[in-house]
């Protein structure tokens, strides 16, 4: 009977030790999983933040490039417009000069003709 009691106590002690070890193992596994999840969460957050920053910088650079190109296109268009206006004004001035020159020439011709007629009439 004493042996039987001893076996029972031993069996219970072993079972208790196993249960206690299982609890500790379960707790350790849970802690490891929680730690792993937290580290993963932090790693993912850091990766997302880094990606956001890179995207932000890329967008900023793209906008700057676009502004620069737009500015150059606008400047070129303005310069082209100015050149066309300059050419149109020069052409208008040249045309007006030509008309004035022709009008003066015609007036002089008319005046010569009239003077010639007056002189001829005076001589006759």
N, CA, C and O of each residue as an XYZ file, in Angstrom:
496
protein
N       0.826     -1.196      0.000
C       0.000      0.000      0.000
C       0.868      1.256      0.000
O       0.562      2.212     -0.713
N       1.935      1.270      0.780
C       2.849      2.411      0.847
C       3.461      2.645     -0.532
O       3.618      3.794     -0.945
N       3.804      1.592     -1.239
C       4.384      1.687     -2.591
C       3.355      2.284     -3.536
O       3.667      3.144     -4.360
N       2.132      1.815     -3.401
C       1.034      2.308     -4.237
C       0.848      3.811     -4.014
O       0.706      4.568     -4.975
N       0.850      4.245     -2.746
C       0.705      5.674     -2.412
C       1.875      6.473     -2.992
O       1.699      7.568     -3.528
N       3.061      5.898     -2.871
C       4.268      6.567     -3.369
C       4.192      6.737     -4.882
O       4.507      7.801     -5.414
N       3.762      5.657     -5.581
C       3.604      5.725     -7.048
C       2.598      6.807     -7.422
O       2.819      7.591     -8.346
N       1.478      6.834     -6.679
C       0.425      7.812     -6.950
C       0.979      9.229     -6.762
O       0.756     10.104     -7.599
N       1.704      9.449     -5.652
C       2.292     10.771     -5.374
C       3.285     11.147     -6.470
O       3.302     12.274     -6.964
N       4.109     10.170     -6.830
C       5.103     10.415     -7.880
C       4.406     10.771     -9.185
O       4.781     11.724     -9.868
N       3.369      9.976     -9.524
C       2.609     10.207    -10.755
C       2.001     11.611    -10.745
O       2.054     12.331    -11.742
N       1.418     11.988     -9.593
C       0.822     13.323     -9.472
C       1.887     14.411     -9.577
O       1.677     15.435    -10.227
N       3.024     14.183     -8.938
C       4.115     15.164     -8.970
C       4.624     15.329    -10.399
O       4.849     16.447    -10.861
N       4.803     14.201    -11.097
C       5.264     14.233    -12.496
C       4.234     14.980    -13.348
O       4.606     15.822    -14.166
N       2.929     14.675    -13.162
C       1.864     15.324    -13.929
C       1.854     16.835    -13.656
O       1.689     17.649    -14.564
N       2.037     17.183    -12.367
C       2.088     18.600    -11.988
C       3.262     19.283    -12.667
O       3.135     20.383    -13.206
N       4.411     18.613    -12.632
C       5.616     19.171    -13.253
C       5.398     19.347    -14.761
O       5.772     20.369    -15.336
N       4.782     18.328    -15.396
C       4.484     18.400    -16.833
C       3.527     19.572    -17.113
O       3.747     20.374    -18.021
N       2.443     19.645    -16.290
C       1.470     20.740    -16.469
C       2.133     22.101    -16.299
O       1.905     23.025    -17.081
N       2.966     22.204    -15.250
C       3.672     23.464    -14.978
C       4.588     23.821    -16.160
O       4.646     24.974    -16.589
N       5.295     22.815    -16.672
C       6.206     23.021    -17.805
C       5.418     23.438    -19.042
O       5.835     24.329    -19.782
N       4.262     22.779    -19.261
C       3.399     23.137    -20.395
C       2.963     24.594    -20.289
O       3.008     25.340    -21.268
N       2.533     25.000    -19.061
C       2.108     26.390    -18.837
C       3.231     27.351    -19.181
O       3.035     28.340    -19.888
N       4.449     27.028    -18.649
C       5.613     27.900    -18.902
C       5.917     27.972    -20.403
O       6.168     29.044    -20.953
N       5.888     26.792    -21.054
C       6.169     26.727    -22.496
C       5.128     27.536    -23.274
O       5.466     28.310    -24.170
N       3.850     27.338    -22.912
C       2.751     28.047    -23.571
C       2.934     29.566    -23.408
O       2.781     30.335    -24.358
N       3.268     29.970    -22.172
C       3.495     31.382    -21.862
C       4.676     31.928    -22.679
O       4.608     33.021    -23.241
N       5.759     31.139    -22.730
C       6.967     31.552    -23.462
C       6.666     31.678    -24.958
O       7.108     32.620    -25.615
N       5.899     30.705    -25.487
C       5.526     30.744    -26.912
C       4.668     31.983    -27.192
O       4.887     32.695    -28.172
N       3.684     32.228    -26.309
C       2.811     33.395    -26.482
C       3.638     34.683    -26.445
O       3.445     35.572    -27.274
N       4.556     34.779    -25.485
C       5.413     35.964    -25.359
C       6.263     36.134    -26.624
O       6.427     37.246    -27.128
N       6.798     35.022    -27.126
C       7.631     35.074    -28.346
C       6.788     35.531    -29.540
O       7.232     36.343    -30.351
N       5.569     34.999    -29.635
C       4.668     35.385    -30.740
C       4.329     36.869    -30.636
O       4.395     37.602    -31.623
N       3.959     37.309    -29.412
C       3.629     38.722    -29.203
C       4.809     39.618    -29.566
O       4.652     40.646    -30.225
N       6.003     39.199    -29.113
C       7.212     39.980    -29.414
C       7.448     40.015    -30.930
O       7.757     41.058    -31.507
N       7.294     38.858    -31.545
C       7.469     38.761    -33.003
C       6.468     39.632    -33.735
O       6.815     40.312    -34.701
N       5.208     39.613    -33.269
C       4.168     40.438    -33.904
C       4.491     41.924    -33.748
O       4.345     42.708    -34.686
N       4.929     42.293    -32.553
C       5.284     43.699    -32.291
C       6.446     44.130    -33.177
O       6.420     45.212    -33.763
N       7.474     43.271    -33.272
C       8.636     43.578    -34.127
C       8.215     43.667    -35.590
O       8.664     44.545    -36.327
N       7.338     42.735    -36.003
C       6.847     42.748    -37.380
C       6.073     44.035    -37.638
O       6.244     44.686    -38.669
N       5.212     44.391    -36.674
C       4.413     45.614    -36.784
C       5.318     46.833    -36.957
O       5.089     47.688    -37.813
N       6.366     46.886    -36.107
C       7.310     48.007    -36.175
C       8.072     48.009    -37.496
O       8.292     49.064    -38.092
N       8.472     46.830    -37.946
C       9.198     46.719    -39.216
C       8.315     47.166    -40.380
O       8.750     47.908    -41.260
N       7.073     46.699    -40.365
C       6.127     47.074    -41.429
C       5.884     48.581    -41.396
O       5.887     49.235    -42.438
N       5.672     49.132    -40.199
C       5.434     50.572    -40.060
C       6.635     51.354    -40.588
O       6.476     52.334    -41.317
N       7.837     50.913    -40.215
C       9.058     51.589    -40.672
C       9.164     51.515    -42.199
O       9.530     52.494    -42.849
N       8.845     50.356    -42.759
C       8.905     50.190    -44.227
C       7.889     51.099    -44.901
O       8.187     51.740    -45.909
N       6.681     51.149    -44.333
C       5.632     52.018    -44.901
C       6.064     53.482    -44.820
O       5.932     54.224    -45.793
N       6.578     53.894    -43.662
C       7.034     55.287    -43.488
C       8.132     55.631    -44.482
O       8.147     56.714    -45.067
N       9.059     54.681    -44.660
C      10.170     54.902    -45.597
C       9.632     55.034    -47.026
O      10.056     55.904    -47.787
N       8.696     54.160    -47.369
C       8.097     54.185    -48.713
C       7.340     55.494    -48.945
O       7.424     56.101    -50.012
N       6.594     55.912    -47.907
C       5.860     57.199    -47.997
C       6.816     58.347    -48.259
O       6.562     59.210    -49.100
N       7.932     58.342    -47.515
C       8.922     59.410    -47.651
C       9.510     59.417    -49.060
O       9.647     60.468    -49.685
N       9.857     58.216    -49.549
C      10.404     58.107    -50.913
C       9.388     58.595    -51.936
O       9.728     59.331    -52.862
N       8.130     58.176    -51.759
C       7.063     58.576    -52.691
C       6.893     60.093    -52.662
O       6.779     60.741    -53.703
N       6.879     60.648    -51.441
C       6.737     62.093    -51.265
C       7.850     62.834    -52.009
O       7.598     63.816    -52.708
N       9.087     62.347    -51.846
C      10.238     62.968    -52.502
C      10.145     62.823    -54.022
O      10.457     63.755    -54.763
N       9.714     61.644    -54.476
C       9.586     61.413    -55.921
C       8.514     62.329    -56.517
O       8.703     62.907    -57.587
N       7.401     62.451    -55.817
C       6.313     63.325    -56.288
C       6.790     64.768    -56.320
O       6.546     65.493    -57.285
N       7.474     65.178    -55.253
C       7.996     66.546    -55.177
C       8.959     66.819    -56.346
O       8.893     67.866    -56.990
N       9.848     65.855    -56.603
C      10.815     65.997    -57.702
C      10.098     66.059    -59.050
O      10.465     66.845    -59.924
N       9.071     65.218    -59.208
C       8.312     65.199    -60.470
C       7.597     66.531    -60.679
O       7.577     67.067    -61.787
N       7.012     67.059    -59.606
C       6.322     68.356    -59.692
C       7.316     69.449    -60.056
O       7.032     70.281    -60.918
N       8.473     69.457    -59.411
C       9.505     70.453    -59.701
C       9.919     70.380    -61.170
O      10.029     71.400    -61.851
N      10.146     69.147    -61.647
C      10.550     68.942    -63.045
C       9.467     69.466    -63.983
O       9.757     70.139    -64.973
N       8.212     69.148    -63.658
C       7.077     69.584    -64.485
C       6.988     71.104    -64.512
O       6.761     71.703    -65.563
N       7.169     71.724    -63.342
C       7.134     73.201    -63.257
C       8.224     73.810    -64.128
O       8.002     74.773    -64.862
N       9.424     73.207    -64.019
C      10.564     73.713    -64.784
C      10.276     73.620    -66.289
O      10.497     74.571    -67.040
N       9.772     72.442    -66.710
C       9.461     72.242    -68.128
C       8.362     73.204    -68.581
O       8.456     73.789    -69.660
N       7.319     73.368    -67.758
C       6.216     74.274    -68.097
C       6.736     75.694    -68.229
O       6.384     76.414    -69.164
N       7.581     76.092    -67.277
C       8.168     77.436    -67.288
C       8.947     77.660    -68.586
O       8.845     78.714    -69.213
N       9.732     76.640    -68.976
C      10.523     76.753    -70.207
C       9.619     76.843    -71.435
O       9.880     77.628    -72.346
N       8.556     76.038    -71.456
C       7.619     76.050    -72.589
C       6.931     77.413    -72.687
O       6.813     77.986    -73.770
N       6.479     77.921    -71.534
C       5.806     79.229    -71.507
C       6.765     80.315    -71.971
O       6.398     81.176    -72.770
N       7.996     80.273    -71.467
C       8.994     81.273    -71.856
C       9.244     81.215    -73.363
O       9.308     82.247    -74.031
N       9.383     80.011    -73.883
C       9.611     79.850    -75.317
C       8.427     80.402    -76.113
O       8.616     81.066    -77.133
N       7.196     80.124    -75.639
C       6.000     80.622    -76.330
C       5.956     82.143    -76.303
O       5.641     82.778    -77.309
N       6.274     82.728    -75.142
C       6.291     84.195    -75.022
C       7.349     84.778    -75.951
O       7.090     85.750    -76.660
N       8.535     84.186    -75.946
C       9.614     84.671    -76.816
C       9.206     84.588    -78.281
O       9.464     85.507    -79.059
N       8.562     83.470    -78.656
C       8.106     83.285    -80.037
C       7.056     84.346    -80.384
O       7.082     84.930    -81.467
N       6.131     84.584    -79.445
C       5.094     85.604    -79.647
C       5.706     86.979    -79.824
O       5.309     87.738    -80.708
N       6.688     87.298    -78.968
C       7.371     88.604    -79.078
C       8.047     88.748    -80.434
O       7.992     89.802    -81.067
N       8.686     87.661    -80.866
C       9.390     87.684    -82.156
C       8.398     87.929    -83.292
O       8.670     88.710    -84.203
N       7.235     87.251    -83.232
C       6.215     87.439    -84.276
C       5.706     88.873    -84.278
O       5.542     89.476    -85.339
N       5.457     89.421    -83.093
C       4.976     90.809    -82.976
C       6.026     91.757    -83.552
O       5.698     92.670    -84.311
N       7.286     91.535    -83.188
C       8.395     92.361    -83.677
C       8.438     92.334    -85.212
O       8.581     93.368    -85.865
N       8.310     91.120    -85.765
C       8.336     90.971    -87.231
C       7.133     91.673    -87.871
O       7.266     92.330    -88.903
N       5.953     91.527    -87.243
C       4.739     92.151    -87.792
C       4.861     93.672    -87.759
O       4.506     94.347    -88.726
N       5.365     94.214    -86.644
C       5.543     95.674    -86.522
C       6.550     96.151    -87.559
O       6.327     97.168    -88.216
N       7.651     95.432    -87.711
C       8.684     95.817    -88.695
C       8.094     95.798    -90.109
O       8.339     96.703    -90.907
N       7.312     94.748    -90.407
C       6.691     94.651    -91.731
C       5.723     95.811    -91.954
O       5.695     96.393    -93.038
N       4.934     96.148    -90.940
C       3.973     97.256    -91.056
C       4.702     98.581    -91.273
O       4.294     99.396    -92.100
N       5.795     98.786    -90.512
C       6.589    100.019    -90.667
C       7.206    100.076    -92.063
O       7.158    101.113    -92.724
N       7.791     98.952    -92.514
C       8.393     98.908    -93.855
C       7.347     99.207    -94.921
O       7.604     99.958    -95.862
N       6.150     98.609    -94.765
C       5.067     98.837    -95.737
C       4.650    100.310    -95.732
O       4.450    100.911    -96.788
N       4.524    100.875    -94.548
C       4.137    102.294    -94.438
C       5.197    103.183    -95.055
O       4.871    104.147    -95.748
N       6.470    102.871    -94.812
C       7.578    103.649    -95.407
C       7.498    103.605    -96.927
O       7.662    104.617    -97.608
N       7.238    102.392    -97.447
C       7.159    102.215    -98.899
C       6.019    103.052    -99.478
O       6.184    103.726   -100.495
N       4.844    102.998    -98.807
C       3.683    103.783    -99.265
C       3.989    105.277    -99.214
O       3.662    106.013   -100.145
N       4.612    105.721    -98.130
C       4.956    107.141    -97.964
C       5.943    107.557    -99.060
O       5.807    108.618    -99.670
N       6.932    106.700    -99.291
C       7.951    106.976   -100.318
C       7.265    107.134   -101.686
O       7.544    108.068   -102.438
N       6.352    106.181   -101.980
C       5.629    106.227   -103.258
C       4.743    107.473   -103.344
O       4.664    108.107   -104.396
N       4.079    107.823   -102.238
C       3.209    109.003   -102.218
C       4.022    110.273   -102.433
O       3.612    111.169   -103.171
N       5.188    110.341   -101.774
C       6.071    111.519   -101.935
C       6.561    111.596   -103.372
O       6.565    112.661   -103.989
N       6.979    110.430   -103.900
C       7.465    110.376   -105.281
C       6.364    110.838   -106.247
O       6.623    111.623   -107.159
N       5.123    110.339   -106.037
C       3.993    110.715   -106.896
C       3.700    112.207   -106.755
O       3.414    112.877   -107.747
N       3.770    112.739   -105.514
C       3.505    114.176   -105.285
C       4.558    115.021   -105.984
O       4.244    116.040   -106.599
N       5.804    114.589   -105.883
C       6.897    115.321   -106.553
C       6.685    115.284   -108.059
O       6.827    116.301   -108.737
N       6.340    114.094   -108.587
C       6.079    113.956   -110.026
C       4.969    114.906   -110.450
O       5.086    115.608   -111.454
N       3.890    114.920   -109.674
C       2.728    115.788   -109.964
C       3.145    117.258   -109.939
O       2.778    118.054   -110.803
N       3.939    117.583   -108.895
C       4.403    118.973   -108.752
C       5.283    119.349   -109.934
O       5.147    120.453   -110.462
N       6.169    118.480   -110.363
C       7.055    118.745   -111.514
C       6.227    118.974   -112.778
O       6.460    119.895   -113.561
N       5.237    118.073   -112.932
C       4.381    118.164   -114.106
C       3.656    119.512   -114.143
O       3.632    120.191   -115.169
N       3.064    119.885   -113.001
C       2.341    121.165   -112.924
C       3.294    122.340   -113.148
O       2.960    123.290   -113.856
N       4.489    122.270   -112.538
C       5.480    123.345   -112.689
C       5.901    123.447   -114.146
O       6.033    124.544   -114.688
N       6.111    122.291   -114.777
C       6.505    122.252   -116.183
C       5.427    122.911   -117.038
O       5.724    123.691   -117.943
N       4.148    122.578   -116.730
C       3.029    123.150   -117.481
C       2.925    124.655   -117.282
O       2.658    125.402   -118.224
N       3.145    125.102   -116.010
C       3.082    126.545   -115.684
C       4.205    127.273   -116.407
O       4.001    128.349   -116.970
N       5.413    126.664   -116.385
C       6.576    127.291   -117.041
C       6.318    127.341   -118.551
O       6.573    128.359   -119.194
N       5.817    126.253   -119.102
C       5.534    126.177   -120.540
C       4.482    127.224   -120.915
O       4.614    127.911   -121.929
N       3.442    127.340   -120.093
C       2.371    128.333   -120.344
C       2.934    129.735   -120.245
O       2.562    130.617   -121.019
N       3.831    129.943   -119.295
C       4.419    131.284   -119.137
C       5.306    131.615   -120.312
O       5.349    132.765   -120.749
N       6.012    130.632   -120.830
C       6.876    130.840   -121.982
C       6.031    131.118   -123.218
O       6.355    132.007   -124.005
N       4.975    130.380   -123.390
C       4.112    130.542   -124.555
C       3.381    131.870   -124.390
O       2.583    132.245   -125.248
